[in-house]
Amino acid sequence: MASVLLGGLVGLATAALAVLIEYVSRGSEWFGDWTGWGRWAFVILVPVGMLTSWLINRRFGPGISGGGVSDTMVGLSVHGGYLPTKAMFPKIFATAATIGTGGSGGREGPITFIGGILGSKLARMSHFDHDRIRSLVAAGAGAGIGASFNAPIAGMLFAMEVILGSFAIRHLSAVVITSVVAAVTADLLIGQELVLTSPPHTLGEPQILLLYTVLAFLAVGIGLLDIKSEDFVARMKLREKFPSWMRPIMYGVVVGLLGVVWPESLGTGRTYLSGLLNLRGAGDYVWWSLAIIAVVKIVTSVLTREGGGSAGEFMASLVVGGSLGAAFAVFLQTVAGFDSINTGAFAIVGMAALLATTARAPLTSVIIVFELTGNYELVLPLMLSAALATYLGDRFHMEGSYITKLRRDGIQLPTNEDIDLLDTVDVSDVMQEVDGVLHPWQSLADAAEFFDVSTHHGAPVVNDQDELVGVLSLSDIARAGGPLHTVTVSEAMTRNPITITPDAPVSMALSRMAGMGVGRLPVLGGDRQRNIVGMFRRESVVNAYEHALTIAKDRELYRERQRIRSQPGADFFVVEVASGSPVANRPIADVAWPSDAVLVSVQRATSVLVPHGDTVLRIGDVLTAFGTPDSQAELEAIVEPDQTAVPD
């Protein structure tokens, strides 16, 4: 039921965002016609749209600017599935302002973030456990892709392949149902008019597979250029030279100027890309103009995102790949003399290959094309190019665009969900009680005094409603200039700290601490998952290991007892540790006990001890064991006094 409701909400949000972008785009066209500036209006409109998004991001917090996919991954893996509900409507308006005025990118990344927010809110309202929260957040995010392209299977795969990074069966039903319902809802509300579509294409001669292989190599090169370009722009030191508000204006002007010459590089590029997918021959294009558009699209989309605009990289990658594929096809027709080349088919394969390179999502790349075209004639070149692009991309650059952004921000997500010893222990079993909190209005001098008394190196910061707003550590105080009375906790604390929930496994808490380089995690509970219920610290890891080892040992002993009990003739028997026994004054762990016997108890005088590995046996102890007759004889021989021992 929750998945159906979430799918409907995501479909509604997708339709609302698409319609809002369309209205803003029409307003931008009217402005160009009214002023008589034509394309030159983009030089004004794009900076205004990006500055609007930047201002909204300043007001409503992180996650508004940029694509949205990476922020969804952080919320899912680092913040326990918590995505702030207050960011949903600001994200919608920032995206409409950015893309509607000509900013370069797609709505798919933002709607992924919005879908994740809806999934997070619904899961928390339903009081789901940690694992079901992850399922619903990923389902909402993937449904955004499915609804945007009317491609529910691709949305499902995107959620599993990119957002979750896992194909665990326990997540599958929620993701599938949500993606299908979202796609159907969006289709009913906006139809196919605002969705990318393509006619079916055929493979042609089998020899053309060699040309598709060459296209895959080209796509890898352009895809890596895309990733490297964003990394380069993100590391530029403009903040040290200009005020931060100048960045969206300067980047926006550059995007607008490029759009005057190459208008195909602005906005989502949906109309332009649909035209390429419908081409059979060269049309009115020359190969080098299409190649230039591919490169310019990379520049405009990177500058839009890094300049503070809200636009996704998913659609931009499809436009770049489609332009590259079409450029290669036109080159083959007009220069190399291949008359039978299908330009639209090469554009489609180029889309899949480039998306596989940038997003490292080969399955999503292939399936989304299947759903767009409605036929499977291109299955061989699609699978070949996507697999080759993913393989070569990994060889030359280990991370795709989403993970590269997180690494640049100092975030390292867990790479797998392998079961280890700490998966058997929940955070609630070993977390520490909150023995003190700080408040934003306190001074750093007060905080330093608190740390002296508590002996902790970090503490949570809560507001009047006892909701977590940050974490302050001794290193934060040192960076702020020391324990000053003139500096408040809110000025020095770390905002939006990494958190964990009580029902999460300790292994997940440990991976978050290691990935972010922190020594403590606030444990959040309550209806809104904002109230602090405990602290997970480094010493909690030690307690977790001891707890897990105890559980593992108990299970091992239980299995061993069951094995012995099933053997014929097994029964209880007793053996006394007499004077001169070689086991006297030795810990139980140091004795080579028979494999078919289990030590049950140790009677010492009037006391009965539960045997542990560090229990030291004494003369006169009576050992009760359970085992086979052969093991009884073997145990009696081990405990029997050494006849060669010299008496005291």
Secondary structure, 3 states (H helix, E strand, C coil): CHHHHHHHHHHHHHHHHHHHHHHHHHHHHHHHHHHCCHHHHHHHHHHHHHHHHHHHHHHHCCCCCECCHHHHHHHHHCCCCCCCHHHHHHHHHHHHHHHHCCCCCECHHHHHHHHHHHHHHHHHHCCCCHHHHHHHHHHHHHHHHHHHHCCHHHHHHHHHHHHHCCCCHHHHHHHHHHHHHHHHHHHHHHCCCCCCCCCCCCCCCCCHHHHHHHHHHHHHHHHHHHHHHHHHHHCCCHHHCCCCCHHHHHHHHHHHHHHHHCHHHCCCCHHHHHHHHCCCCCCCCCHHHHHHHHHHHHHHHHHHHHCCCECECHHHHHHHHHHHHHHHHHHHHHCCCCCCCCHHHHHHHHHHHHHHHHHCCHHHHHHHHHHHHCCCCCHHHHHHHHHHHHHHHHHHCCCCHHHHHHHHCCCCCCCCCCCCHHHHCEHHHHCECCCCCECCCCEHHHHHHHHHHHCCCEEEEECCCCEEEEEEEHHHHHHCCCCCCCCEHHHHCEECCCCECCCCEHHHHHHHHHHHCCCEEEEEECCCCCEEEEEEEHHHHHHHHHHHHHHHHHHHHHHHHHHHHCCCCCEEEEEECCCCCCCCCCEHHHCCCCCCEEEEEEEECCEEECCCCCCECCCCCEEEEEECHHHHHHHHHHHCCCCCCCCC
